[in-house]
Amino acid sequence: MPRDPPATLSVGPTTAPADAALTDPVDPRDFVPERLAPIETTTERPGTGQLLPGAPADLTVVAADDRGLYLLETDTGDLRRIAVRRPAPASLSETLFVVGDDIVVDADTDVVVLPRTSVRPTRIAAGHRAVPTVDDRSVWVFDNITRFVTGTASRIGLDGAVHTQIQLPAVAEPLAGTADGLMVGTPGAVTLVTADGQRRLVARGMAVATDGRRLAWLQCADDLSCVVNIGTVDDPEQVRTALDPTVLPAGFFGLPTGTFSPDGRWLALPLYESSRGLEDVTVSVIDTTTGTEAYRAKGSARMPFNTPLAWSPDSRWLIFVSESDLRAWRAGQQQATTIDADLRGIRALAVR
């Protein structure tokens, strides 16, 4: 397939402020780190033994529901609930990820970091949304709680220092960030904005998954038959896989809820059975080296438009919600293991 030459998509001025106190247009008070009340943890259920044979001993599943966060230790089965007096973490949140060893979560309208080595969380941004970030030292946040409204994306350190800011128009949605830049989705296009202000059109299509380095994007014909292109930011068309005409990936609706394994080998992608109603969702795992489907299972019954998915750091386990159960798929296997965690209504997942 011939490729379009790189083009520039204007997404507004980009600046790297030398002093966070002089940052404009975002109020610098939004980035003053505030140490919150100590973390309160309670053991919801003591474990009865190893949940995932063959998993690393320190593998922890982090789950969010409407009440808070839960830590599930896969080697012991211990289930602990985290509560923070102010603000309540994960309240109605659908954004949860791990930066290094720290947990980043939307807490109401704030971005809160829960350090692994501390009992005191830090609120690093007020009135913002967290943007999934692959970086051990900083986090991207967006100052619009309502999606698709003009706003500013900022890369801030865990100490609250502002490193980069990018103004985004109403049609743009920040997808994923790294230390080097931000992936931005607009109708029919995916663009990379680097920290030095350069903008480059990566693909003419709709993003279904990206981690800031890799990209899976969608091209659909008038009859809704779609092709998923899988590649990197520099080479976005390495593999093409045609989807069955009866299914539509989440990216078709502007929801890039798929996720790459950390090593890039696997792509977990929610698919909707268009002939049976959009509430009927499955999770497809695609081998990114061949474009073939390696595994498929039922998705979340409660959160069909945001099926919770998360990979283990070693890329060997996919943790996901299937119907109302928490399950784990080991890479290359034909079946998944149901995790006996007694969790219901999961809105988001992460693994560390």
N, C-alpha and C positions, 0 to 999 in steps of 0.2 A: 504494500500500500504506500503510495507517495505521501510524504510527510510535509506538512506546512512549515515554512521557515519560521524561526523564532520571531515573535512579535512582542510588542510592548502593550501592556494593559495598564492604563492609568488608574491607580487606586489611591491617589492623594499623596501629599508630601510625607517623606520619611525623615525623621531626625533621630540622632543619638545624643540625648541631652547629657552634658557634662555634669550637671548638678540637678539632682532629682527635685530640689526645692524650687527650681526655676522652670520645671516642666510645664508645658502648655500644649494642648488645651485641657489635659486631665488635671484635676485638683491634686496637688502633691500630697494633701492629707489622706487621700485614698490609699497611699502606699506606705504610710507610717506603720511599721510592724507593731502589733499590739499583742502582748502576751496575755492569753486568756486564762481562765480558771484551770487548775490542774485537771488532767484527764481522769475521769472516774471509770474504772473497769469493773464489771461484774461477770462472774462466770455463770452464763445461762445454763450450761450443761457440761459437766465433766466428761472427758472423752473416755472411750472404752478401748482405744487402740488405733492402729494405723488405718487411715481411710483409703489411701492410694498406694498400694504396693509398688515399689520401684520409684516413688517420687522422692525428691531430695528431703532430707530430714527437717530442714528449716522452711519448707514451703508453706506459705500462709495465704489463705484466700480471704480477701477483704470484700465484704458485701454491704450494700447500703439499702435500707428500706425507709419508709416514712417516719420511723422512730429514731434511727441513728445508724451507727456502724457496727459491724460484727467482724471479729477476727476468728477464723477457723483454722486451727493448727492441724494440718493433714497427717502429721506423724503421731499425734496423740488423740485427735478428735475433739480436743477442748474447744468450746465455743464461748468466746468472751464478747460482751457488749461494751462499746465505748460510749460514754456520755460526756458532753461538755456543757457546763451550765449556760454559757453564753458565748456564741450562739450555738444552738443544737446542730451538730454536724449532720450533713446529708439530709436535712429536712427538705423533702420534696426534690432532692437532687437526682440528676441523671448523669452527672459528671464525676468521675472518680478515677484516679490513676496514681501511679507511683513514680516519683522522681528520686532516683537513687534508692535510698531505703526509707524515704519519707512518703507519707500518704497526702495527696492533694485532693481536696474535695470542695465542691460548692456547698456552702452552709447558708441557706436562705439566699441573700444577695451578696455574700462575702466569699472570698477565697481563703480557705484555712489550710494550714500545713500541720500535720500531726507527725512530729519527729519520732523516729523509731527509738532513739536513745534518750528521750525526755518525756516527762509526764505533763509538760506544759505546752499546749499547742500555740501556734502563732497565726493571727489573722494578718495576711500580707496585702490584701486589697479589699476595700469596701466598695459595695455597689458594682461589682464586676462578675463576669462568668469566667471560669477556668477553661482554658483551651488545652486539650491533650498535648503534652510536651515530652519530647524525647531528649532530655538534657539533665545532667546530674546537678546543675548549679543554678538553674533559673526556671521560671514558669511564665508562659504567655497567658495573659488575661485580656478580656474584652469588656469595655465599659457599658455595653448595652445588654440589659437583661432580656429585652424583647428582641428576638432575632430579626435580621433583615432591616435594621434601622441604622442610619449613619452613626458611626462611632469610631473609637480608637482602640487598636490592639497594642498592648504594651508587653515587652519582655522585661520581667523584673527578677532580681535576685531573691533568694530566700530571706535576705536581710531587708528587703523592700527597696533596694536601689534600682532605679529605672535605667535600663541599658538601651532600649530601642523602642520607638513608638511609630505606629503606622496608622494613618487615617484611612478608614474604609468607607466607601459609599454604601447606600442602603441596599444595593443589590449584592454586596459582597459578604461572605461568611468565612471567618477564620476556621480552618480545618485542623491544622496540626502545626506545631512549632518545634524548632530545634535551636541550638545555640547560634546557628548561622542564618536562620530566616524563618519565614512563615508561609505555609501553604494556604492559599485563599481560593475559595470557590465562588464563581459567579454563574449566572445562567449560561450554560453551554461552554464553560471554560474553567480551567484550573491554572492558577498563576503562582509562581514562586516570587516572593519579595524577600530580598536578602537584607542583612543588617546594614549594609552600606547604601541602601536605597534603590538598588537595581531591581527591575521588574521584568520577568520573563514568562511568556505564555508557555506552559508545559504541555497542555493537551486541550483540544477542542472537544469537550464532552463533559459528562457529569461524573464527579468523583463518587466512588462507592467505598473507598478506603484509602487512607494515607497515613504514614507516620512521619511525614516531613522529608523522608528520603526515598521511600517507595510509594508507588501510586497504582491504584486500580481504578479505571474509569470506564464509563459506559457510552456506547454509541447504539442508538436505536433507530430502526426504520419506521416508516409510517404505520406499519402493521404491528408495531410494538415488539417485533423480534429484535433482540438485543445481543450485542457482543461486549464482553468484558475484556478490556486491554489491561495487561499487567506488565509493569516494568519499574524503572527508576525515574527519578526526576530528570536525569540526563538522557535516558533512553526509555520513554514511556510505552513503547510498543514491542516489547520483547516477546510476549506471549499473548495470543488471542484465543478466547474460548467463547463459543456460541452458546447461548442459553436456550433452553426449551421455550417455545413461544407461549407456553401456558404460565410462565413465571416471570416476575419482575423483581429486580433487586431493589433494595431500599434506596439506593442512590437515585433511582428514577423519580422519587418524590422529594429530592433535595436533602435526604438524610443519609450521609455517608457513615453508616453505623457498622460497616465491616471492619475487620482488624487483621493486620499482618502479625505473624509470629515474629519474635525479635530477630531471628536469623533470616527472615524473609522467605522461608521455604513454603509456608502455608498461608492461605488467605481464608479466613472465616467470614462468610457472607450471608446475611439474612436474605431470604427469597420469599416473595409473596405469591401464593397460588391465585393468579388473577381470575381464574374461572370459578373459584370457590369462596371468594371474598377476601378482602385485604387483611382481615383479622387472622387468616390461616397462614402462618409463617413457618418456614423451615430454615435450618441452619445448614449451609453447604460449606464444606471444607475443600478448597481447591489447591492442588499441587501447582505452585507457581512456576515450576520448571517445565511442566508439560501442559498445563491448562486443563487437566482432567480432574474430575471430582473424586476425592478420596473417601468422603464420608458425608452422610446427610442424616439429620435428625429433626424432630419437632422443635420449634422455637418456643418462646415465652407466650403463654396464654394470656397473661395479665398485661404485658408490655410489648405487644406485637410490633409497634412502630419504633421500639428502641430495645430490641432483644439484647440483654446483657451478655457480653462476651469478654473473655480475658485470657491471655496466654501466660504460661509460666515463663520465668526469665530464661530457662534453658530450652524453650520452644517445644518441649516434649508433651505438654499437657494443655489442652484447651478446656477452660472452665466456662460453662454456659448454663442458661436456664432453659430447660425443656419442659414445656407445659407448665407445671407448678413445681418441678423438681430441680435441684441443683445437680448437674452432671459433669463428668470429666471424661474427655476423649484423649486417649494416648495416641500420639502421632503414629500413623501407619496401621492402626488397629481397625477392625470392622465394627466394633461395638463400643459403647460408652459405659462408664461406671456411675451408678447413681450414688451421690454423696449423702449419707445420712446426717444431715445438718439441722433438720427441723426448721428451715427458713422458708418463709412465704412472702410474697410481695416484693421480691428483690428488684430494685430499680437500676442498680449499677454494680459492676464487679471490677476487681483488680486482683492481681496476684503478685506477691513479693517473696 
